[in-house]
Amino acid sequence: MEFLAFQKAFTFVLGSGMIIKSFISDRHASIAKWMREECPKKCKDLGKPIIDHFFDLWHIAESKYHIQPFLFPGYFKLCDLITE
């Protein structure tokens, strides 16, 4: 349900005159896959720049023990600051 709403809304926004340079979302696997595979195709078809996709820091910090700690220096220190 979340993915379908995202897909419809994002396709609508891409069809408008807006230029989107980056998009931040939670770690939803279907959204990440769509942004990686389908979004560049749609952007190219519409003559728009390819959109960079990032994950929000809150959802990464929530699962700090489920991902690799070597993402960037000071990762656990940053996560501890966020969760305090």
ChimeraX commands (.cxc) that place a marker at each C-alpha (Angstrom):
marker #1 position 0.00,0.00,0.00 radius 0.5
marker #1 position 2.78,2.44,0.93 radius 0.5
marker #1 position 4.68,1.63,-2.26 radius 0.5
marker #1 position 1.66,2.12,-4.51 radius 0.5
marker #1 position 0.93,5.53,-2.99 radius 0.5
marker #1 position 4.58,6.49,-3.38 radius 0.5
marker #1 position 4.66,5.34,-6.98 radius 0.5
marker #1 position 1.52,7.25,-7.97 radius 0.5
marker #1 position 2.57,10.43,-6.17 radius 0.5
marker #1 position 6.12,10.34,-7.49 radius 0.5
marker #1 position 4.98,9.71,-11.06 radius 0.5
marker #1 position 2.60,12.66,-10.74 radius 0.5
marker #1 position 5.37,14.94,-9.44 radius 0.5
marker #1 position 7.76,13.79,-12.21 radius 0.5
marker #1 position 5.11,14.68,-14.78 radius 0.5
marker #1 position 4.78,18.19,-13.39 radius 0.5
marker #1 position 7.24,20.97,-14.12 radius 0.5
marker #1 position 9.21,20.40,-10.92 radius 0.5
marker #1 position 12.89,19.45,-11.04 radius 0.5
marker #1 position 13.76,17.02,-8.25 radius 0.5
marker #1 position 17.43,16.50,-7.47 radius 0.5
marker #1 position 17.22,14.20,-4.44 radius 0.5
marker #1 position 14.67,12.14,-2.53 radius 0.5
marker #1 position 14.90,10.92,1.07 radius 0.5
marker #1 position 12.83,7.99,2.30 radius 0.5
marker #1 position 12.79,5.28,4.90 radius 0.5
marker #1 position 14.37,1.93,4.09 radius 0.5
marker #1 position 11.36,0.49,2.25 radius 0.5
marker #1 position 12.78,-2.17,-0.09 radius 0.5
marker #1 position 10.25,-1.68,-2.88 radius 0.5
marker #1 position 10.77,2.08,-2.94 radius 0.5
marker #1 position 14.55,1.64,-3.01 radius 0.5
marker #1 position 14.29,-0.82,-5.91 radius 0.5
marker #1 position 11.93,1.48,-7.86 radius 0.5
marker #1 position 14.23,4.46,-7.31 radius 0.5
marker #1 position 17.22,2.40,-8.45 radius 0.5
marker #1 position 15.66,0.75,-11.52 radius 0.5
marker #1 position 12.54,2.55,-12.75 radius 0.5
marker #1 position 13.09,6.16,-11.74 radius 0.5
marker #1 position 16.17,6.71,-13.96 radius 0.5
marker #1 position 14.18,5.40,-16.95 radius 0.5
marker #1 position 11.27,7.75,-16.26 radius 0.5
marker #1 position 13.60,10.70,-15.71 radius 0.5
marker #1 position 15.41,10.00,-18.97 radius 0.5
marker #1 position 12.12,9.68,-20.88 radius 0.5
marker #1 position 10.94,13.02,-19.47 radius 0.5
marker #1 position 14.29,14.74,-20.06 radius 0.5
marker #1 position 14.88,15.39,-16.36 radius 0.5
marker #1 position 18.02,14.79,-14.28 radius 0.5
marker #1 position 18.35,11.46,-12.50 radius 0.5
marker #1 position 17.22,11.73,-8.88 radius 0.5
marker #1 position 19.58,10.75,-6.06 radius 0.5
marker #1 position 17.93,8.55,-3.42 radius 0.5
marker #1 position 18.99,8.68,0.23 radius 0.5
marker #1 position 17.75,6.97,3.38 radius 0.5
marker #1 position 16.82,9.13,6.33 radius 0.5
marker #1 position 19.21,8.98,9.26 radius 0.5
marker #1 position 16.50,8.21,11.81 radius 0.5
marker #1 position 15.65,4.85,10.27 radius 0.5
marker #1 position 19.31,3.97,9.90 radius 0.5
marker #1 position 19.96,4.86,13.55 radius 0.5
marker #1 position 16.99,2.78,14.69 radius 0.5
marker #1 position 18.59,-0.32,13.25 radius 0.5
marker #1 position 22.22,0.46,14.07 radius 0.5
marker #1 position 22.88,-3.12,15.17 radius 0.5
marker #1 position 21.38,-4.60,12.00 radius 0.5
marker #1 position 23.71,-2.91,9.52 radius 0.5
marker #1 position 27.45,-2.72,9.13 radius 0.5
marker #1 position 29.16,-0.20,11.44 radius 0.5
marker #1 position 31.70,0.88,8.82 radius 0.5
marker #1 position 29.28,3.12,6.89 radius 0.5
marker #1 position 31.21,6.19,7.95 radius 0.5
marker #1 position 33.63,7.17,10.74 radius 0.5
marker #1 position 31.89,7.99,13.99 radius 0.5
marker #1 position 28.76,6.07,13.03 radius 0.5
marker #1 position 27.97,4.65,16.48 radius 0.5
marker #1 position 28.77,7.97,18.16 radius 0.5
marker #1 position 26.23,9.69,15.90 radius 0.5
marker #1 position 23.63,6.98,16.53 radius 0.5
marker #1 position 24.09,7.35,20.30 radius 0.5
marker #1 position 23.56,11.10,20.03 radius 0.5
marker #1 position 20.36,10.58,18.06 radius 0.5
marker #1 position 18.89,7.95,20.36 radius 0.5
marker #1 position 19.61,9.85,23.59 radius 0.5
marker link #1:1,2 radius 0.2
marker link #1:2,3 radius 0.2
marker link #1:3,4 radius 0.2
marker link #1:4,5 radius 0.2
marker link #1:5,6 radius 0.2
marker link #1:6,7 radius 0.2
marker link #1:7,8 radius 0.2
marker link #1:8,9 radius 0.2
marker link #1:9,10 radius 0.2
marker link #1:10,11 radius 0.2
marker link #1:11,12 radius 0.2
marker link #1:12,13 radius 0.2
marker link #1:13,14 radius 0.2
marker link #1:14,15 radius 0.2
marker link #1:15,16 radius 0.2
marker link #1:16,17 radius 0.2
marker link #1:17,18 radius 0.2
marker link #1:18,19 radius 0.2
marker link #1:19,20 radius 0.2
marker link #1:20,21 radius 0.2
marker link #1:21,22 radius 0.2
marker link #1:22,23 radius 0.2
marker link #1:23,24 radius 0.2
marker link #1:24,25 radius 0.2
marker link #1:25,26 radius 0.2
marker link #1:26,27 radius 0.2
marker link #1:27,28 radius 0.2
marker link #1:28,29 radius 0.2
marker link #1:29,30 radius 0.2
marker link #1:30,31 radius 0.2
marker link #1:31,32 radius 0.2
marker link #1:32,33 radius 0.2
marker link #1:33,34 radius 0.2
marker link #1:34,35 radius 0.2
marker link #1:35,36 radius 0.2
marker link #1:36,37 radius 0.2
marker link #1:37,38 radius 0.2
marker link #1:38,39 radius 0.2
marker link #1:39,40 radius 0.2
marker link #1:40,41 radius 0.2
marker link #1:41,42 radius 0.2
marker link #1:42,43 radius 0.2
marker link #1:43,44 radius 0.2
marker link #1:44,45 radius 0.2
marker link #1:45,46 radius 0.2
marker link #1:46,47 radius 0.2
marker link #1:47,48 radius 0.2
marker link #1:48,49 radius 0.2
marker link #1:49,50 radius 0.2
marker link #1:50,51 radius 0.2
marker link #1:51,52 radius 0.2
marker link #1:52,53 radius 0.2
marker link #1:53,54 radius 0.2
marker link #1:54,55 radius 0.2
marker link #1:55,56 radius 0.2
marker link #1:56,57 radius 0.2
marker link #1:57,58 radius 0.2
marker link #1:58,59 radius 0.2
marker link #1:59,60 radius 0.2
marker link #1:60,61 radius 0.2
marker link #1:61,62 radius 0.2
marker link #1:62,63 radius 0.2
marker link #1:63,64 radius 0.2
marker link #1:64,65 radius 0.2
marker link #1:65,66 radius 0.2
marker link #1:66,67 radius 0.2
marker link #1:67,68 radius 0.2
marker link #1:68,69 radius 0.2
marker link #1:69,70 radius 0.2
marker link #1:70,71 radius 0.2
marker link #1:71,72 radius 0.2
marker link #1:72,73 radius 0.2
marker link #1:73,74 radius 0.2
marker link #1:74,75 radius 0.2
marker link #1:75,76 radius 0.2
marker link #1:76,77 radius 0.2
marker link #1:77,78 radius 0.2
marker link #1:78,79 radius 0.2
marker link #1:79,80 radius 0.2
marker link #1:80,81 radius 0.2
marker link #1:81,82 radius 0.2
marker link #1:82,83 radius 0.2
marker link #1:83,84 radius 0.2
view
